[in-house]
Amino acid sequence: MNRHVTLDEELLKRLKKGDQDAYAFLYKEYYVLLCAYAFKFVHDHLTSESIVNDVVYTIWKNRENLMIEKTLRSYLVRAVKNRCINHLNQQKLQQTLRDQILLEHSFVNNENSFDKLILRELEDRLESALRQLPELTETIFRKSRFEQLRYQEIADELKVSIDVVKYHIKSALSALRVALKDFLFLLLLLNFF
């Protein structure tokens, strides 16, 4: 039997049992490789790290139900690739929306234009949604997305673990998706028509 497969099987057993050392080993063994792989897709170090952190955290969070048919390494690479593709598709959609809004703004330069009202409304809803988050979640999200701090920098500044940072980022993104889903759908409809 392949030594790497045996190590993977042992690591998976330990992860499923909640072994923190196995989780730390997973990071140590694969983090740099996966970040470099993600960078080939997204061309941004912060985004690469965020994607890899999210993949590894998801493995930890779902460890009890984890089913890996091949090697752990191939599973991680595939998971990172899928997250990168999802990220790029989301970025493409957001860029299309921004381009459409900017194009419409170039034709309409009226201070009271409908588009500017929509943009203001989106900003207001985003701020309102952020204020609804628990204080630590909001703080961590703002530091990550608006101040462009890395997870480790946030963890050091707030004196929490990197896992706490990851949890709050994921929680904030879930809450924002729910809070803004109807509004973003409205934007898509308006731009379509």
WOMONOR-V138120 format. One record per helix or strand of 3 or more residues. SS is the DSSP state (~ for helix, > for strand). FROM is the first residue (numbers start at 1). LEN is the number of residues. Records with the same first field share a line. If there is no record, write none. Layout:
SS = FROM-LEN / FROM-LEN
This chain:
~ = 3-14 / 20-23 / 45-17 / 63-3 / 72-36 / 114-19 / 135-11 / 151-8 / 162-31
